[in-house]
Amino acid sequence: MKLIVGLGNPGAQYAQTRHNVGFRVLDALTSQRNWRWERRGRAMLSMCTIGTEKVILVKPLTYMNNSGEVVGELLRWYKLQPDDLLVIYDDLDLAIGRVQLKAGGSAAGHNGVSSIIHHLHTNMFPRLRVGIGKPTHQGVETISYVLGAPTEDERIQLEIAEGRAVEVIPLILEQSIDAAMNTINPDPEKQRKAEERRQLRQEQREQKRLLQAAEQRESE
């Protein structure tokens, strides 16, 4: 059994903010598969199966800063370990639209993750981060930025990233965390540049081969 937690703030006023990426990813997943949400205590839960794995999807209703209270309670109730957990959330340190999987690490300033670390007494649990980027205008405070709605262009990028996160959840469950990271984490821009370099080297080798062939014909 796995516990997949999307982080966000309850309430319609927060639904489309950058900070509610985790909620939206799980909402998209349940909508895609026609799964239902039920309120149980201080969380919305959806019981489901992905592949062969029994999964509990969770949206804490404690507000972001106290997310760890719900996560800790549920792990204890279902007798699960931190490595049975996957937390999905927004990340300022990732470019908008990037999706990245980590096996553990610090909260990096994210209050929801910090709360989970506090209540689990460990930072070693998998997390799927969706990049929201950093404010591009000076003077914009971080809290205002994350609790604000993205621009139209940003919204399109976030929707694509959230869709990508939905797609990779089954991969994470089916593979080991290391194998899933190798599949999910490569930067598309770096991959594109690496492919351009590979093609350039191939073209240079071909040009050298043709030149050598021409020189050999001239010497005969």
C-alpha positions, -999 to +999 in steps of 0.1 A: +000+000+000+012+035-008+001+069+004+002+097-022-003+132-007-009+163-028-002+195-009-024+226-011-048+248+008-085+240+011-110+265-001-121+278-035-100+310-031-068+289-032-078+264-059-060+280-088-030+294-070+006+282-076+007+267-041-021+242-049-003+222-076-004+191-054-042+192-050-047+198-088-025+169-098-045+145-076-078+160-088-067+155-124-057+118-116-091+111-099-110+128-127-092+109-154-100+075-137-135+084-123-124+079-087-143+096-059-131+117-030-145+111+006-139+133+036-124+114+065-114+134+095-090+162+084-084+150+049-100+141+016-092+105+007-096+085-025-090+047-022-079+032-055-055+008-073-028+018-097-014-012-115-012-038-088-006-014-060-033-003-035-031+034-031-046+060-009-047+095-024-047+123+002-055+160+002-049+174+038-075+199+049-053+214+077-039+241+055-004+239+041+016+247+072+001+218+092+001+191+064+024+169+085-003+164+112-025+145+087+003+127+070+017+114+103-017+103+114-024+084+082+010+067+081+005+054+116-031+044+110-023+023+079+010+011+095+031+025+066+067+037+065+080+070+051+092+053+020+056+042+013+048+079+009+049+101-021+043+139-016+034+161-046+039+198-043+050+231-059+086+241-060+101+276-064+135+263-072+124+245-103+117+263-135+080+266-142+068+234-159+096+212-148+087+179-130+113+162-108+114+133-085+135+131-053+141+103-028+144+127+001+161+159+013+154+192+030+122+211+027+140+240+009+117+265+024+084+247+016+062+249+047+041+219+039+072+197+034+087+211+065+057+201+085+058+166+072+095+163+080+087+176+115+060+151+122+077+121+106+111+129+122+128+122+089+133+139+055+137+106+037+105+102+018+099+104-019+085+136-033+074+147-068+080+184-073+064+206-100+082+238-108+064+271-104+096+292-109+104+323-089+089+359-091+103+377-121+095+412-107+115+427-079+096+435-047+071+405-050+072+386-018+074+348-019+042+343+000+022+366-023+037+348-053+029+312-043-006+322-031-012+341-063-027+329-095-003+323-124-005+344-156-022+329-186+011+317-201+022+303-168-011+285-163-007+267-196+028+256-186+016+245-152-013+225-167+012+207-190+034+199-160+005+188-139-005+164-167+030+151-168+030+145-131-002+125-134+014+104-161+046+096-141+028+085-109+022+050-122+059+048-132+070+057-097+048+029-083+059+003-108+097+010-107+122+015-079+126+051-069+161+052-085+148+038-118+119+062-117+142+092-111+164+082-141+132+081-163+116+113-149+143+137-140+164+145-172+160+181-182+144+182-217+165+213-227+197+195-217+186+164-236+179+185-267+214+202-265+231+168-259+213+154-290+224+185-310+260+179-299+258+142-309+245+151-343+272+177-348+299+151-339+284+126-363+283+152-391+320+161-384+330+124-385+311+120-418+328+151-433+362+138-422+355+105-438+344+120-471+375+143-471+398+113-465+381+094-493+385+123-517+422+126-508+427+089-513+411+090-548+433+120-557+464+101-547+456+070-568 
